[in-house]
Amino acid sequence: MRGCIVLPTGSGKTIIGVKAIEAVNSASLIVVPTLDLMDQWASVLRKYFTNVKIGNLGGGMDDIEAITISTYDSAYIRASSLGNKFSLIIFDEVHHLAAPGYRSIAELMASPFRLGLTATIEREDGMHMELPKLVGGIVFTMSPNELAETKHLAQYEIERRRVEMLPDEIIQYRKNFEKYQYSLRRLGFRFPIRFEKLIMISAKNKIAREALLARNKAMEIALNSRSKIEELREILAENKGIKTIIFTQHNSLVYQVSNTFLIPFITYKTGKEERQEFLKGFREGRYNAVVTSKVLDEGVDVPDAELGIILSGTGSGREFIQRLGRLLRPKTDVKRKAKLIEIISADTREIGTSAKRKKALGSEDMTNSNEVEEEHDLDRSSSHISDNQSKTIDIASS
């Protein structure tokens, strides 16, 4: 009774947690990253354990019961006093546990039974390698494609649309990217570079700082190209009446999309009541679309959607899987496929970013892909950008 289970969003990880509590039939602690997840777990647990009081630890609550839900922050603070109180500890979104501070929760707990739940266990910093020691290794996993084939999740397809940036954006992108490359050569960096090293020395080295700022500016131009707004306009027109979630990397683009298309937005600044109202309206069909940055990636119960649009994002596989997972709950019409559309700026570093994040799907999920992944390394010149390049569309089906 130790180990981690890796399943995509919407595949029933919470129910697995419920069954684990039933199997152990003893005091259990569930650790979650957000207050929203605390509320969601509490709602499910009250449904299945009608005669048991559910305790809450976090968000101003300090109520410890035989079944208790805690945030990672509260469990970290109280770990030494909670250590001998629970036979079973469930770590939801277990990848958080590997962080240097949070790992002490597992280290200070005497709980013999441990379960980790997540959609993507890997961390960019590689710290997930510590999880087998803290919780147990991966004991079960299934990919989105496997679950779609057995009708547990919706069938899906991933479409990539490349758009040409506007002339002034191309000039500014090229200018900043070339400045970035020039600064790296002055520093004596060999390609490909270790980006972490550049960040570390930028605090004390002016040239490294200039390189980092130029690189970030170039990426900001590519991620937020005005051409993407026009492409988004076309997609929304093609999919009228279809429930759509639009994802971006930066909040500035969230507000721009919201103002342009009169779509409700959800960011970290959106209050709890307002966010719940938007999601309720989305669930009931009063809103056909919502735009967000990272807030809906993890820890929020998002109503079923059929279309997802990534205007911009990072190369994180976890972020990509979480966003795809928002679309995969089974559809009423089992023949209908969910669709995730990526809009990326052609001939920019964003092509490599897109290729990197999709590796998280695994080879079995990309078997039917006709995409040619282009890894635009940091040392690749941007000088080949064509002013006459047309938009191209690539599709990967699963």
Rosetta blueprint (number, residue, H / E / L):
1 M L
2 R E
3 G E
4 C E
5 I E
6 V E
7 L L
8 P L
9 T L
10 G L
11 S L
12 G L
13 K H
14 T H
15 I H
16 I H
17 G H
18 V H
19 K H
20 A H
21 I H
22 E H
23 A H
24 V H
25 N L
26 S L
27 A L
28 S E
29 L E
30 I E
31 V E
32 V E
33 P L
34 T L
35 L H
36 D H
37 L H
38 M H
39 D H
40 Q H
41 W H
42 A H
43 S H
44 V H
45 L H
46 R H
47 K H
48 Y H
49 F L
50 T L
51 N L
52 V L
53 K L
54 I E
55 G E
56 N E
57 L E
58 G E
59 G L
60 G L
61 M E
62 D E
63 D E
64 I L
65 E L
66 A L
67 I E
68 T E
69 I E
70 S E
71 T E
72 Y H
73 D H
74 S H
75 A H
76 Y H
77 I H
78 R H
79 A H
80 S H
81 S H
82 L H
83 G L
84 N L
85 K L
86 F L
87 S L
88 L E
89 I E
90 I E
91 F E
92 D E
93 E L
94 V H
95 H H
96 H H
97 L H
98 A H
99 A L
100 P L
101 G L
102 Y L
103 R H
104 S H
105 I H
106 A H
107 E H
108 L H
109 M L
110 A L
111 S L
112 P L
113 F E
114 R E
115 L E
116 G E
117 L E
118 T E
119 A L
120 T L
121 I L
122 E L
123 R L
124 E L
125 D L
126 G L
127 M H
128 H H
129 M H
130 E H
131 L H
132 P H
133 K H
134 L H
135 V L
136 G L
137 G L
138 I E
139 V E
140 F E
141 T E
142 M L
143 S L
144 P H
145 N H
146 E H
147 L H
148 A H
149 E H
150 T L
151 K L
152 H L
153 L L
154 A L
155 Q L
156 Y E
157 E E
158 I E
159 E E
160 R E
161 R E
162 R E
163 V E
164 E L
165 M L
166 L L
167 P H
168 D H
169 E H
170 I H
171 I H
172 Q H
173 Y H
174 R H
175 K H
176 N H
177 F H
178 E H
179 K H
180 Y H
181 Q H
182 Y H
183 S H
184 L H
185 R H
186 R H
187 L H
188 G L
189 F L
190 R L
191 F L
192 P L
193 I L
194 R L
195 F H
196 E H
197 K H
198 L H
199 I H
200 M H
201 I H
202 S H
203 A L
204 K L
205 N L
206 K H
207 I H
208 A H
209 R H
210 E H
211 A H
212 L H
213 L H
214 A H
215 R H
216 N H
217 K H
218 A H
219 M H
220 E H
221 I H
222 A H
223 L H
224 N L
225 S L
226 R H
227 S H
228 K H
229 I H
230 E H
231 E H
232 L H
233 R H
234 E H
235 I H
236 L H
237 A H
238 E H
239 N L
240 K L
241 G L
242 I L
243 K L
244 T E
245 I E
246 I E
247 F E
248 T L
249 Q L
250 H L
251 N H
252 S H
253 L H
254 V H
255 Y H
256 Q H
257 V H
258 S H
259 N H
260 T H
261 F H
262 L L
263 I L
264 P L
265 F E
266 I E
267 T L
268 Y L
269 K L
270 T L
271 G L
272 K H
273 E H
274 E H
275 R H
276 Q H
277 E H
278 F H
279 L H
280 K H
281 G H
282 F H
283 R H
284 E H
285 G L
286 R L
287 Y L
288 N L
289 A E
290 V E
291 V E
292 T E
293 S L
294 K L
295 V L
296 L L
297 D L
298 E L
299 G L
300 V L
301 D L
302 V L
303 P L
304 D L
305 A L
306 E L
307 L E
308 G E
309 I E
310 I E
311 L L
312 S L
313 G L
314 T L
315 G L
316 S L
317 G H
318 R H
319 E H
320 F H
321 I H
322 Q H
323 R H
324 L H
325 G H
326 R L
327 L L
328 L L
329 R L
330 P L
331 K L
332 T L
333 D L
334 V L
335 K L
336 R L
337 K L
338 A E
339 K E
340 L E
341 I E
342 E E
343 I E
344 I E
345 S E
346 A L
347 D L
348 T L
349 R L
350 E H
351 I H
352 G H
353 T H
354 S H
355 A H
356 K H
357 R H
358 K H
359 K H
360 A H
361 L H
362 G L
363 S H
364 E H
365 D H
366 M H
367 T L
368 N L
369 S L
370 N L
371 E L
372 V L
373 E L
374 E L
375 E L
376 H L
377 D L
378 L L
379 D L
380 R L
381 S L
382 S L
383 S L
384 H L
385 I L
386 S L
387 D L
388 N L
389 Q L
390 S L
391 K L
392 T E
393 I E
394 D E
395 I E
396 A E
397 S E
398 S L
